[in-house]
Amino acid sequence: GKLLPADLEARARVFQWLGIIQADIGAAYTGQFVFNVLAPEPMPWAVEHYNALCLRLVAPIEQQLGKTRYIAGDEYTIADVLGYPLATVSMLRQPGNLDAYPNMRRWVAEVGARRLSLVAARGGRSRVIARDLPVGQMFTRTPAPVFMPTGVAAGDDGTIYVTGDRDNSLLAFRPRK
């Protein structure tokens, strides 16, 4: 595929960053959200722990983006797709902005400006369905999360499935026949 390099060394780097983003950073931001937003009563020790953990875990991405154009190297990969919501949603909640992360700011602007293409499940033909997409996402500090795509999959018939965090929704975008 286009989002996973054929070169084994480059592919291994992508898998390494996928693990870091999903298992480490994603889990930390989930805990941070639970204790900062959803907890019925404040637990200062948990809030402090998860806030600090999140900041510590995003530091390697900032360092990496100081060395490479994208997260896993100089090619856009699935690691960038998975990492983008971290920088555009989670980090806007904690620490509140990307001011201390100049490499991530550059990367967010570049990744956010990409085109959205529809790729046929059979045959691989693609066509651009959106250009000049806005960078980031509207953010609110209310207890309910904004709708944030948390997963994307494609069906054999060309249907694109998107899951969301607000109401655990599953949206289906079907091609016109």
ABEGO torsion letter per residue (X at the ends): XAABBABAAAAAAAAAAAAAAAAAAAAAAAAAAAAAAABABBBAAAAAAAAAAAAAAAAAAAAAAAABABAAEABBBAAAAAAAAAAAAAAAAOAGBAAABAAAAAAAAAAAABBBBBBBABGGBBBBABBGBBBEBBBBABABBBBBBABBBBBAAGBBBBBBAAAGBBBBBBBBX
